[in-house]
Amino acid sequence: MSSAGTEKPCDERGVETVNTLREGVPTMPRKSRHAVIDYTRLTDKQKRLKENAERLTAQIALDQHQIYVDAKNALFETLESVLDELADKPEMVEFFRLFSKHATLANAKKIAAHPDCPKIVADEIQQRIEESKSGRK
């Protein structure tokens, strides 16, 4: 019985249940919510295991970050070869246009200053800079 003096619905085992939105339909019994791991009660061995797990997790994060950095560096090192291959092709304009589209205004100015940047893209970047200046006034 509850403190209010009314009986709560029970399942066949006598465990209290909670009614759903439809009155009279019992649901699963509510269990007390407690942490899966009680960090205040760890034994020395469990503390060492936890530290090892944290160390392994940190190492995995560092390894994955290094893979990302290596891939990024590989792309950067290959960029000049790609620019050489795209020279005097229409794809060169789209290549620079795409970079400038996603760049900040400061980086877009630097992209426009690149010797291989097509004049049309440099002009678009300059127009974007001028629009930005006029929008601030």
C-alpha positions in Angstrom: 0.0 0.0 0.0 1.1 3.5 -0.7 1.4 6.3 1.9 -2.0 7.8 0.7 -3.7 4.6 1.7 -4.7 3.5 -1.8 -3.4 0.3 -3.4 -1.2 0.5 -6.5 -1.7 -2.0 -9.3 0.6 -5.1 -9.0 1.6 -7.7 -11.5 1.3 -11.4 -10.9 4.4 -11.4 -8.7 3.1 -8.7 -6.5 5.4 -6.0 -7.9 3.9 -2.5 -8.2 3.2 -1.4 -11.8 2.4 1.9 -13.4 -0.6 2.4 -15.5 -0.2 3.6 -19.1 -2.4 6.2 -20.7 -5.1 3.7 -21.0 -6.5 3.2 -17.5 -6.1 -0.3 -16.1 -3.4 -1.5 -18.4 -0.3 -2.4 -16.3 3.2 -1.9 -17.7 6.6 -3.2 -16.7 7.5 -2.6 -13.0 9.7 0.4 -12.4 13.1 -0.4 -11.1 15.1 1.9 -8.9 17.5 3.9 -11.0 21.1 3.7 -9.9 24.4 4.1 -11.6 25.6 1.0 -13.4 29.1 1.5 -11.9 29.4 3.0 -8.5 32.8 4.8 -8.8 32.8 5.5 -5.0 33.1 1.7 -4.3 35.8 0.6 -6.7 38.4 -1.8 -5.4 42.0 -1.2 -6.2 41.9 -3.7 -9.0 38.8 -2.1 -10.5 40.5 1.3 -10.3 43.5 0.0 -12.2 41.2 -1.6 -14.8 39.4 1.7 -15.2 42.7 3.6 -15.6 43.8 1.1 -18.2 40.5 1.5 -20.1 40.9 5.3 -20.0 44.5 5.1 -21.2 43.4 2.8 -24.1 40.6 5.1 -25.0 42.9 8.0 -25.1 45.4 6.1 -27.2 42.7 5.2 -29.7 41.7 8.8 -29.9 45.3 9.9 -30.6 45.7 7.1 -33.2 42.6 8.1 -35.0 43.6 11.8 -34.9 47.0 10.9 -36.3 45.3 9.0 -39.2 43.2 12.1 -39.9 46.3 14.4 -39.8 48.3 12.1 -42.1 45.4 12.0 -44.6 45.0 15.8 -44.5 48.8 16.2 -45.1 48.7 13.7 -48.0 45.9 15.8 -49.6 47.9 19.0 -49.1 51.1 17.4 -50.5 49.1 16.3 -53.6 47.4 19.6 -54.2 50.2 21.1 -56.3 50.1 18.1 -58.6 46.3 18.4 -59.0 46.7 22.1 -59.7 49.3 21.3 -62.4 46.9 18.8 -64.0 44.0 21.2 -63.9 45.9 24.1 -65.4 44.1 25.7 -68.4 41.1 23.4 -67.9 37.5 24.6 -67.0 37.6 22.4 -63.9 40.3 24.8 -62.5 37.7 27.5 -62.2 35.3 25.2 -60.4 38.1 23.9 -58.2 39.0 27.4 -56.9 35.4 28.5 -56.8 34.6 25.6 -54.5 37.5 26.4 -52.2 36.6 30.1 -52.1 32.9 29.3 -51.5 33.7 27.5 -48.2 36.5 29.8 -47.1 36.2 32.6 -44.6 36.6 36.0 -46.1 40.2 36.3 -44.9 41.1 32.9 -46.4 39.2 33.7 -49.6 41.5 36.7 -50.0 44.5 34.4 -49.7 43.0 32.0 -52.2 42.5 34.9 -54.7 46.2 35.7 -54.3 47.3 32.2 -55.3 49.1 32.4 -58.6 47.0 29.6 -60.2 43.7 31.2 -59.1 41.7 32.0 -62.3 40.9 35.7 -62.7 37.2 35.1 -62.8 37.3 33.5 -59.3 39.6 36.2 -58.0 37.0 38.8 -59.2 34.2 36.9 -57.6 36.1 36.9 -54.3 36.8 40.6 -54.6 33.1 41.2 -55.2 32.3 39.2 -52.1 34.7 41.3 -50.1 33.1 44.5 -51.4 29.6 43.2 -50.6 30.7 42.4 -47.1 32.1 45.9 -46.6 29.0 47.6 -47.9 26.8 45.3 -45.7 28.6 46.5 -42.6 27.9 50.2 -43.3 
